[in-house]
Amino acid sequence: MTNHLHDKITTRHLERHAYVYVRQSTPQQVLHHRESQRHQYALVQRAIALGWPAPRVHVIDAALGPSGQESQRPGFQELGAAVSLGRVGLIVAYEASRLARNNTDWYTLLAIATVVGTLIADTEGVYDPCQDNDRLLLGLRGLRSAAELQVLRLRMDAGRQRQMTQGTYRQNLPTGLGRVESGQVVKDPDGQIQRTLELVFARFAALGSCHKGLRSLRDDGILLPWRQQAGFYAGQVRWRKPTQAVLSDMLHHPAYAGALVYGRRGLHPQRRPGQRRRGQRPIAEWPTMHPAVYPAYFSWEQFLANQARLADHASTFARRARGAPRQGQALLAGLVVCGRCGYQMRVVYKPQPRYACRALAASHGAATCLQADGARVDAAVVEAFFAALAPAELDLRQEVLAAQQAEHARLAQHYTDQVVRAEYEARLAQRQYQAVDPDHRLVAAELERRWELALQAVEEARQAAEQFTCQPPAPCIAPEIQAQLRDLGRTLPELWQQGHLTPEQKKALLRSRIRRVMIRRPFADTLEATVVWISGAVRALQVHPAVLRQSDVRNYDHFVERILH
């Protein structure tokens, strides 16, 4: 039996349910484009007018907000499951593009609807995928929707690229930078935010490692500002404990160096088919970059140096990164390269420090390339380092003292700012409590609790500031050490031998002049260490490690022959 309102609707269709699919692509459309929602929800009346009773008409609106390009859409998955089970007699949507914006999902839905006999309707008519003409028309509509989406994307990308080329693109700014009504970008007017960011960047410059900077900020109890981009506190600056993700984002963001950059991230080259995995592009591959556009917290040269240091400290074997200097006794860890296969050599500390290359053994099952006595190689390289440094006339005493004083001043200012901010929050909570109607106890009780918490925060901030003030001053440099710092080039070996430097500091000094050390073993009793300096110069060294057998001595056969004759 056929529905009198439409010849394609049969009793078999009316015995099933009708589904109305409602979708909008972005949260902004959901909030501001309410007329589109009303039109789509009104499709319920169209399904009723086509003959379906109201109890059998269901609305799927779980897709309000997610883009049609996203693979995980619970609303569309629910619709597809219901159609596959044969429960759906009619699908109603505002237009074909509202169901799917990619051909894969659209043609999959059409194929299933053809098998189970589900009709598809929009504002213009009712279509039966089982009929060749209707299936062809629905397929063409899917192609048109996908093409329209591609054209829109190309137009938006072209407009954005023109703005980027002109340097007028209004990108999202990190915490510490803001945009006034005229569109000009300025530093955040909150002085504590500025000084905290300067403290973070100075701490990284002094320690040279993201992990060390994180631990240092944690030990000093420093909170980092973070501007919320979404949620209840959107647009507000929240102070929270430092994390690896927040600190890394600050150190990698070029806006802090005053640069407007677009295209820092792109699709990862090792992503799987269909995966939208994104990764950081090298600086040389950034498509658009305009330096000196924003007010900078540090120079662009310092930003490039920071990126090089972060990349050098990354423990990625494929990139042969040196890693951050640590407390191990092997001074050339991260610098030593195997002269046979070119891979970075690892440190083995048992029974004594030595450098070993097992890259080919791990990847191809080959024999170990090379093992070298760590102590003898370190001693030879350190001697060459002293020889290269001897001509330099350095006076670091004033720099060390100035760095200590600047760090102490930054921390003192940070604790002072914490007290000032806590006192402001307490006064604000007091005014809010005093402004409320006393008879409105539900609100008054909550505001009173917030006032008490603010007063507790003031007391805690004052105690932290007092504890910092009562801390003993940083140990002064001994007079004999100050005298040695005046001429570091000649006195560094003495400082080195006296134990005033930690292994971590020794490694940092070596890395300031040495880029790589390549080791080869041409003979069993000889190691060749080629030192590649930062300047590009090369120096070849010979090291004679201890041998376990006399037969390992070079020219051993000639030596035995001379004894016998």
C-alpha positions in Angstrom: 0.0 0.0 0.0 1.3 3.4 -1.0 1.0 6.7 1.1 -1.5 9.0 -0.5 0.9 12.0 0.1 3.8 10.5 -1.8 4.0 7.5 -4.1 7.4 6.4 -2.9 6.3 6.0 0.7 4.8 2.5 1.4 3.3 0.8 4.4 6.6 -1.0 4.9 8.3 2.4 5.4 5.7 3.7 7.7 6.0 0.6 9.9 9.6 1.7 10.7 10.8 4.9 12.4 11.6 8.3 10.9 14.9 9.9 12.0 15.5 13.7 11.7 19.2 14.5 11.6 20.2 17.9 12.9 23.8 19.2 12.5 25.9 22.4 12.7 29.6 22.4 12.0 31.0 24.6 14.7 30.2 25.7 18.3 29.9 29.3 17.0 27.1 28.3 14.7 25.4 26.5 17.6 25.5 29.7 19.7 24.8 32.3 17.1 23.0 30.7 14.2 19.8 29.8 16.0 17.6 30.2 12.9 19.3 27.2 11.2 18.6 25.1 14.3 14.9 26.1 14.2 14.6 25.2 10.5 16.2 21.8 11.1 14.1 20.9 14.2 11.0 21.9 12.2 11.7 18.9 9.9 9.9 16.9 12.6 6.7 18.3 11.2 7.7 17.4 7.7 8.1 13.7 8.8 4.7 13.8 10.5 3.1 15.4 7.4 4.6 12.5 5.3 2.6 10.0 7.4 4.7 9.1 10.3 3.1 9.3 13.8 4.9 11.7 16.2 6.0 8.9 18.6 7.9 7.2 15.8 9.8 10.4 14.8 13.2 10.6 16.5 15.6 13.6 16.5 19.4 13.0 16.4 21.1 16.3 17.4 24.4 14.9 18.9 26.2 16.4 15.9 25.6 20.0 16.9 29.2 21.5 17.0 31.5 18.8 15.6 32.7 19.4 12.0 31.5 17.0 9.3 35.1 16.2 8.6 35.7 14.6 12.0 35.8 10.8 12.0 34.2 10.4 15.4 30.7 11.7 15.2 28.4 9.9 17.6 25.2 11.2 16.0 26.1 10.0 12.5 27.3 6.6 14.0 23.9 6.3 15.8 22.1 7.0 12.5 24.2 4.5 10.6 23.6 1.8 13.2 19.9 2.3 13.2 19.7 2.1 9.4 21.9 -1.0 9.3 19.5 -2.8 11.7 16.5 -2.0 9.4 14.8 0.2 12.0 14.7 3.4 9.8 12.1 4.0 7.1 12.9 7.6 6.5 15.9 9.9 7.1 15.0 13.6 7.0 17.8 16.3 6.8 17.8 19.9 5.8 20.0 19.1 2.8 22.3 16.3 1.8 25.4 18.1 3.0 24.0 18.1 6.5 24.3 14.3 6.7 27.9 14.0 5.6 30.6 16.3 4.2 32.9 13.6 2.7 32.1 11.1 0.0 33.1 8.0 2.1 30.4 8.5 4.7 27.8 9.6 2.2 28.2 6.7 -0.2 28.4 4.2 2.7 25.1 5.5 4.0 23.5 5.3 0.5 24.7 1.7 0.1 23.2 0.6 3.4 20.0 2.5 2.7 19.7 0.8 -0.7 20.0 -2.7 0.9 17.5 -2.2 3.7 15.2 0.1 1.7 15.4 3.4 3.6 14.1 6.6 2.1 16.0 9.9 2.3 14.1 13.3 2.4 15.1 16.9 2.5 13.2 20.2 2.0 12.8 19.6 -1.7 11.5 16.0 -2.0 11.7 12.3 -1.0 14.3 10.0 -2.6 14.4 6.2 -2.8 18.0 4.9 -3.1 16.6 1.7 -4.6 15.7 3.6 -7.7 18.5 4.3 -10.2 17.5 7.9 -10.9 17.2 8.8 -7.2 20.4 7.1 -6.3 22.2 8.9 -9.1 20.8 12.2 -8.0 21.8 11.6 -4.4 25.3 10.7 -5.5 25.6 13.9 -7.5 24.5 15.9 -4.5 27.1 14.3 -2.4 29.8 15.1 -4.9 28.5 18.7 -5.1 28.7 19.1 -1.3 32.2 17.8 -1.1 33.3 20.1 -4.0 31.6 23.1 -2.2 33.5 22.3 0.9 36.8 22.1 -0.9 36.1 25.5 -2.7 35.3 27.2 0.6 38.4 25.8 2.2 40.6 27.0 -0.6 39.0 30.5 -0.4 39.6 30.7 3.3 43.2 29.5 3.0 43.9 32.0 0.3 42.4 34.9 2.3 44.4 33.8 5.4 47.5 33.5 3.4 47.1 37.1 2.0 46.7 38.4 5.5 49.8 36.5 6.6 51.8 37.8 3.6 50.8 41.4 4.6 51.5 40.7 8.3 47.9 41.7 9.3 46.6 38.3 10.3 45.0 38.3 13.8 46.3 35.1 15.2 45.7 33.8 18.8 48.2 35.4 21.1 50.0 33.5 24.0 49.7 34.5 27.6 51.6 37.7 28.2 50.5 39.4 24.9 47.2 41.1 24.2 45.4 43.1 21.5 43.9 46.5 22.2 40.8 47.8 20.4 42.8 49.3 17.5 44.3 45.9 16.8 47.8 46.7 18.0 49.5 44.0 20.0 51.0 45.0 23.4 52.4 43.3 26.4 49.9 42.3 29.1 49.5 45.3 31.4 49.7 43.1 34.4 53.3 43.6 35.7 53.4 40.3 37.5 52.6 38.4 34.3 55.5 40.2 32.5 58.0 39.6 35.3 57.0 36.0 35.7 57.5 35.3 32.0 60.9 37.1 32.1 61.8 34.9 35.1 60.9 31.8 33.2 63.0 32.7 30.1 66.0 33.8 32.3 65.8 30.6 34.2 66.0 28.5 31.0 68.9 30.7 29.7 70.8 29.9 33.0 69.9 26.2 33.3 69.7 25.3 29.6 67.1 22.6 30.0 63.4 22.5 30.1 63.3 19.8 32.7 65.8 21.6 34.9 63.8 24.8 34.6 60.6 23.0 35.5 62.2 21.5 38.6 63.7 24.9 39.6 60.3 26.7 39.2 58.6 23.9 41.2 61.2 24.1 44.1 60.7 27.9 44.3 56.9 27.5 44.4 56.4 29.8 41.3 53.0 29.7 39.6 52.8 30.4 35.9 50.0 32.5 34.2 47.9 30.8 31.6 45.1 32.5 29.7 42.1 30.2 29.3 40.9 29.8 25.7 37.6 28.1 26.4 35.3 27.0 29.2 33.8 29.0 32.1 37.0 31.1 32.6 37.5 31.8 28.9 39.7 34.9 28.5 40.8 35.0 32.1 44.3 34.5 33.3 44.6 31.6 35.8 47.7 30.9 37.9 48.7 27.3 38.2 51.6 25.1 38.9 54.2 24.8 36.1 53.9 21.8 33.9 56.1 20.4 31.2 53.5 21.1 28.5 53.0 24.8 29.5 56.8 25.5 29.9 57.6 23.8 26.6 54.8 25.8 24.8 56.3 29.1 26.2 59.8 28.2 25.1 58.7 27.1 21.6 56.3 30.0 20.8 57.9 32.6 18.4 55.5 35.3 19.4 57.5 35.9 22.6 60.4 36.8 20.4 58.2 39.3 18.5 57.6 37.2 15.4 54.3 36.5 13.6 54.6 33.0 12.3 52.0 30.9 10.4 52.4 27.2 9.6 54.6 26.0 12.5 52.7 22.7 12.5 51.9 20.5 9.6 50.8 16.9 8.9 53.3 14.5 10.2 55.2 12.7 7.4 54.9 9.3 9.2 51.2 9.5 9.8 49.0 6.5 8.8 46.4 6.8 6.0 43.4 8.7 7.3 45.2 9.9 10.4 45.3 13.7 11.1 48.5 13.6 13.1 50.3 16.9 13.2 53.9 17.7 14.1 56.3 20.6 14.5 58.0 21.7 11.3 61.6 22.9 11.2 62.1 26.6 11.3 63.5 26.6 7.8 60.2 25.1 6.5 57.8 27.7 8.1 55.9 29.1 5.1 55.3 32.6 6.6 57.4 34.4 9.1 57.5 38.2 10.0 59.9 39.1 12.7 59.7 42.2 14.9 55.9 42.4 14.6 55.0 42.0 18.3 56.6 43.4 21.4 59.3 40.9 22.4 60.3 39.4 25.7 63.7 38.4 24.2 65.4 38.7 20.8 64.9 36.6 17.8 68.5 35.5 17.9 67.9 34.2 21.5 64.8 32.4 20.3 66.9 30.6 17.6 69.5 29.7 20.2 66.8 28.3 22.5 65.4 26.2 19.8 68.8 24.8 18.9 69.5 24.0 22.6 66.1 22.3 23.0 66.6 20.2 19.9 70.2 19.3 21.0 68.9 18.2 24.4 66.1 16.1 23.0 66.8 12.4 23.5 66.0 11.3 20.0 68.4 8.7 18.6 67.5 9.2 15.0 68.5 12.8 15.1 71.7 12.1 17.0 70.8 14.7 19.6 73.4 15.1 22.4 70.9 15.2 25.2 71.1 17.4 28.3 74.3 17.2 30.4 73.8 15.1 33.5 75.6 13.9 36.6 77.3 10.9 35.1 81.1 10.6 35.3 81.5 10.0 31.5 82.2 13.6 30.3 81.7 12.9 26.6 78.2 11.4 26.9 76.2 12.5 23.9 79.3 13.8 22.0 81.0 10.5 21.1 80.3 9.1 17.6 81.4 5.8 16.3 83.9 6.2 13.5 82.8 2.9 11.9 79.0 3.2 11.5 78.5 6.9 12.4 75.9 6.3 15.2 76.1 7.9 18.6 77.9 5.8 21.1 76.3 4.9 24.5 77.9 5.0 27.9 78.3 1.9 30.0 79.3 2.4 33.6 80.0 -1.2 34.7 82.6 -2.1 35.8 84.1 1.3 34.8 82.9 4.0 32.4 83.4 3.2 28.8 81.9 4.1 25.4 80.3 1.4 23.4 78.6 1.3 20.0 76.0 -1.4 19.6 73.8 0.2 17.0 74.4 -2.4 14.2 74.2 -5.2 16.7 70.7 -4.0 17.8 69.4 -3.4 14.3 71.1 -6.0 12.2 72.5 -8.6 14.7 76.1 -7.7 13.7 79.0 -7.6 16.1 79.7 -4.7 18.4 81.4 -1.9 16.5 83.6 -0.5 19.1 84.3 -0.2 22.8 86.6 2.5 24.3 88.0 3.2 27.7 86.0 6.2 28.9 88.6 7.6 31.4 91.5 7.6 28.9 89.4 9.2 26.1 88.0 11.8 28.5 91.5 12.7 29.7 92.9 13.2 26.2 89.9 15.3 25.1 90.0 17.5 28.2 93.7 18.1 27.7 93.0 19.3 24.2 90.2 21.4 25.5 92.5 23.1 28.0 95.1 23.7 25.2 92.5 25.4 23.0 91.2 27.5 25.9 94.6 28.6 27.2 95.0 31.6 24.9 91.7 33.1 25.9 91.7 35.9 28.5 88.3 35.7 30.3 87.0 37.5 33.3 83.7 35.9 34.5 83.7 37.1 38.1 81.4 40.1 37.5 79.1 38.1 35.2 78.6 35.4 37.8 78.0 37.9 40.6 75.6 39.9 38.4 73.7 36.8 37.4 73.3 35.8 41.1 72.0 39.2 42.1 69.6 39.4 39.1 68.1 36.0 40.0 67.7 37.0 43.6 66.0 40.2 42.6 63.6 38.4 40.3 62.5 36.0 43.0 62.1 38.8 45.5 59.9 40.7 43.1 57.9 37.6 42.3 57.0 37.0 46.0 56.1 40.7 46.4 53.8 40.5 43.4 52.2 37.4 44.9 51.4 39.3 48.1 50.0 42.3 46.1 47.7 40.1 44.0 46.5 38.1 47.0 45.6 41.3 48.9 43.7 42.6 45.8 41.7 39.3 45.6 40.9 39.6 49.3 39.7 43.2 49.0 37.6 42.2 45.9 36.0 39.3 47.8 35.3 41.6 50.8 33.6 44.1 48.6 31.5 41.4 47.0 30.5 40.1 50.4 29.6 43.5 51.7 27.5 44.3 48.6 25.2 41.3 48.9 21.8 41.4 50.6 22.4 39.9 54.1 19.0 38.2 53.9 20.1 36.3 50.8 21.9 33.7 52.9 22.6 31.3 50.1 24.7 33.8 48.2 26.1 35.5 51.3 27.4 32.2 52.7 29.3 31.4 49.5 30.7 34.9 49.2 31.8 34.7 52.9 33.6 31.4 52.2 35.4 33.0 49.2 36.5 35.9 51.4 37.9 33.5 54.0 39.8 31.6 51.3 41.2 34.9 49.9 42.4 35.9 53.4 44.1 32.5 53.8 45.8 33.0 50.4 47.1 36.4 51.6 48.5 34.9 54.8 50.2 32.1 52.8 51.7 34.6 50.3 53.1 36.7 53.1 54.6 33.7 54.9 56.2 32.6 51.6 57.7 36.1 51.1 58.9 36.1 54.7 60.6 32.7 54.3 62.3 33.9 51.2 63.5 37.0 53.0 64.8 35.0 55.9 66.7 32.6 53.7 70.5 32.9 54.0 72.1 34.7 51.1 73.6 32.8 48.2 77.1 31.6 49.1 79.6 34.2 48.0 82.5 33.2 45.7 85.6 32.6 47.7 88.4 35.2 47.1 90.7 32.5 45.6 87.9 31.4 43.2 87.3 35.0 42.2 91.0 35.4 41.4 90.9 32.2 39.3 87.8 33.5 37.4 89.7 36.6 36.4 91.9 34.5 34.2 89.9 31.4 33.5 91.8 30.3 30.5 94.9 29.6 32.6 93.4 28.6 35.9 90.5 26.3 34.6 92.7 23.1 34.8 93.3 23.9 38.5 89.6 24.4 39.2 88.9 21.2 37.3 91.3 19.1 39.4 90.3 20.6 42.7 86.7 19.3 42.5 85.0 22.7 42.4 83.1 21.7 39.3 80.4 19.1 39.1 80.3 16.5 36.2 77.3 18.4 34.8 79.3 21.7 34.8 82.3 20.0 33.2 80.1 18.6 30.4 78.6 22.0 29.8 82.0 23.5 29.5 83.1 20.9 27.0 80.0 21.3 24.9 80.6 25.0 24.7 83.6 24.3 22.5 83.2 20.7 21.2 80.5 19.6 18.7 81.5 16.0 18.2 84.2 13.5 19.1 84.6 10.6 16.5 86.4 7.5 17.7 88.0 4.8 15.6 90.2 1.8 16.6 92.7 1.3 13.7 94.8 -1.1 16.0 93.9 -3.1 19.1 96.2 -0.9 21.3 95.3 2.5 19.7 92.3 4.7 19.6 92.0 7.7 17.3 89.7 10.4 18.6 88.9 13.2 16.2 87.6 16.3 18.0 85.3 18.5 15.9 85.2 22.0 17.5 82.2 24.4 17.3 84.2 26.6 14.9 84.5 23.7 12.5 88.2 23.1 13.1 89.3 19.5 13.6 92.0 18.0 15.8 93.1 14.4 15.8 94.2 12.7 19.0 95.7 9.3 19.7 94.8 7.3 22.9 96.5 4.1 24.0 94.2 2.1 26.2 95.4 -0.8 28.3 95.6 -4.1 26.5 94.8 -7.5 28.0 97.0 -9.6 25.8 100.5 -9.1 24.4 99.4 -10.3 21.0 97.2 -7.1 20.8 100.2 -4.9 20.8 100.9 -3.4 17.3 103.8 -5.1 15.4 103.7 -8.0 17.9 104.8 -10.5 15.2 107.8 -8.4 14.3 108.7 -8.0 18.0 108.6 -11.8 18.6 110.7 -12.4 15.5 113.4 -10.0 16.7 113.5 -11.8 20.1 113.9 -15.2 18.5 116.7 -14.1 16.2 
